[in-house]
């Protein structure tokens, strides 16, 4: 619960309530095993069914809270929350199956109590029926039909609850499958963006290297020109640089003018 509280206070509170309900369900089913009377077992089973309904509602609230936070959480957090929800659904389904088992056992006990005297009496039951009036036979038949209808209704409720749990489980699995598909698509997009960015960085690196080479070459040229100028200023009669245009010493010009005079 503490880890969920660090993610969301609402999730931590819901998780705590669900944990309390699961603890109460576990203790309730242990108590149910020790109860011998069918009526008390039925009441205990109804109380446990109400707790399972509350647990189911809280799991739905947990799922809504997770979906609202999905865009703000990282993929690892979303995966952890979905696994937590699946664990809750699985544990609730185990209690639902246990409740169905006890309900079936109770129903079988009722059928045995209803049919037991008939089996013990055997052929004497025919004599008993023959001694009953028509109205008593009709009332007895109506009572049997009512008991049968009640048993059928209980069976329908159990089947409907099973269908509802299966439908909700299928919907939850579909939602998780869709979410996993979205996560995979996002990962593909991120991978493509990373490859594109890496290629762009390499191109920029090559361009920078080329620019550095050009700058280094220009720098060498400037250094060479500066060196030539310094040498010319220091030693203007250096024969090695007389052939460079613009750097030849003006001494010859003065000699030519003296010859002309």
Secondary structure by P-SEA (a helix, b strand, c coil): caaaaaacaaaaaaaaaaaaaaaaaaaaaaaaaacccaaaaaaaaaaaaaaaaaaaaaaaaaaaaaaaacccccaaaaaaaaaaaaaaaaaaaaaaaaaaaaaaaaaaaaaaaaaaaaaaacaaaaaaaaaccaaaaaaaaaaaaaaaaaaaaaaaaaaaaaaaaaaaaaaaaaaaaaaaaaaaaaaaaaaaaaaaaaaaaaaaaaaaaaaaaaaaaaaaaaaaaaaaaaaaaacccccccccccccccaaaaaaaaaaac
